[in-house]
Amino acid sequence: MRAAGARADASRDIERRIAQRLAGLRAEKGWSLDVLADRTGISRATLSRLERGELSPTAAMLGTLCTVYGWTLSRFMAEAETRPANLVTASQQAEWKDPASGYRRRIVSPPSPGLRGEMVEVHMPAGASVSFDTSPVTGLEHHLWMLDGTLTLEIDGSPFTLRAGDCPALRAVGSKPVRESRQACRTLRHSNGAPMSETPTNESNAILIDDWRPDRPVAASLDDEIAMLGEVLHAVVHVGAGVSFILPFSIEDGRAFWIERVLPGVRAGTRRVLLARIGTRIVGTVQLDLAMPPNQRHRAEVAKMLVHPDAQRRGIARRLMVALEAVALSEGRTLLTLDTWTGGHAEQLYRSLGYTTVGVIPRFARGSTTPALEPTTIMYKELEG
């Protein structure tokens, strides 16, 4: 009874600290509740109640908030702890419960800021699933050990049924695997490299963001991926976007761009490319150019933000840009620069993500379908590691 009471007190205490930390993060950004509501899609009233501790956040809410703040869920939970400790007894291990799904998450290892590895115990009731947005950290390693129950885990579109004793290893590349429990299950998850966030989803048409690794074995061949990327570029050019190309522009021209201009840099490690997928189809992409002079290795350039016209107005560009910031930080880049068509939708998006305008260059480039020379806006954003 004494241990149960201590654990209940710890859980109430962590709820209070979560509320305080959410309020503190918003204050650090200098954002109003209205600005945060616009960036997250969570109502102003709900955000206010969360920060006052009057409402317990769901896992989805915490995932969304961590993403816009550029934090992982694990780092957030660690920062919510009162102080680092070398030993956390069973009765002191704080447990958090998602009020929407019944998903319970207990930090087993002693949490502290800057944590490089962690162990988390997760309980999922029968039939439960949890849906988060994109992970703010990519390329980090998970080892998931099934303690009991049954869990369906989907990795790169392939489903695996896990039972007691099974232990898959997986790497986070923007969006995380689908998790859905067949019967009540309990897992122990170890993350290595840095704190990580949970990002499962069970929507068949979910938008997944991942890092393009053209030489890894995947369901789609490299030729298939090049064809889909070429189709995205071809479609964007033909609706008039200012992305360096003009009509006539064929599908073959689009494929040639990826093969000749992008693929060598990805293989050389001087360019990172994120892909947005719906199912197996690539519908969007953005690039991070890392090839900077020796005295500018702290920065990178954002390039070729492309979303297929058929998939626009779904928040794909925003999710790509948020994920790209995490990639930049993983590469040690704290300054991002870009240029964009003045007055376009992309400029509005970048402003909402915190980019600052340096200036406008008149008559900089023409659009893809008209001969008129259009102005370009130069922007930058400093990242906090």
MOJOVEN-V615076 format. One line per field, one symbol per residue. ss: DSSP state (@ for helix, = for strand, . for the rest). phi: phi as a letter, one per 30 degrees, with the letter a starting at -180 (. if undefined). psi: psi as a letter, one per 40 degrees, with the letter a starting at -180 (. if undefined). Layout:
BEGIN
ss->???
phi->???
psi->???
END
This chain:
BEGIN
ss->.@@@@@@@@@@@@@@@@@@@@@@@@@@@@...@@@@@@@@...@@@@@@@@.......@@@@@@@@@@@...@@@@@@@@.........@@@..===......====.........========....=...........===============..======...=====......===============..............=====..........@@@@@@@@@@@@@@@@@............@@@@@@@@@@@@@@@@@@..========..=========....@@@..=========.@@@....@@@@@@@@@@@@@@@....=======...@@@@@@@@...===========......==========...
phi->.ddddddddddddddddedddddddddddicddddddddcicdedddddddcidbdddeddddddddddicdddddddddddadbdbbdedcddcccdddcidcbbdddedaeiecaabbcbcbdeidbbbcddddbcicccbccddaibbcbcbhicdbccbejdbdcbbdbjccddbbddbebbbccccbjaebcdbdbbddcdcccbddbdcddbdddddddddddddddeddddcjddbicbddbcedddddeddccceeddddicbcbcccbciccdcaaabbdcdcdedbddbbcdbhdbbeedcdibiddddddddddddeddciccbcbabbddidddddddddcjdcddlbcdhdacddcbdddcdbccbbbcccd
psi->ddddddddddddddddddddddddddddefiiddddddddehiddddddddeeehhiiddddddddddefiidddddddeidiiidhhideehhhhhhedeehhhhhdihiiieheiihhhhhhiheiihhiaihehieihihhhhdiahhhhhhfehihhhiheigihihhfciiihhhhdihihihhhhhdiiiihfiiehdfihhhihhgeeihidhiddddddddddddddddeeeigfeiiiihidddddddddddddddddeeehhhiihihbehheiiiihhegiidefeeiihhifhhhhddeifeedddddddddddddddefhehhiiiihheiddddddddeeihhdihhifdiiieeiehhiihhhiihhih.
END
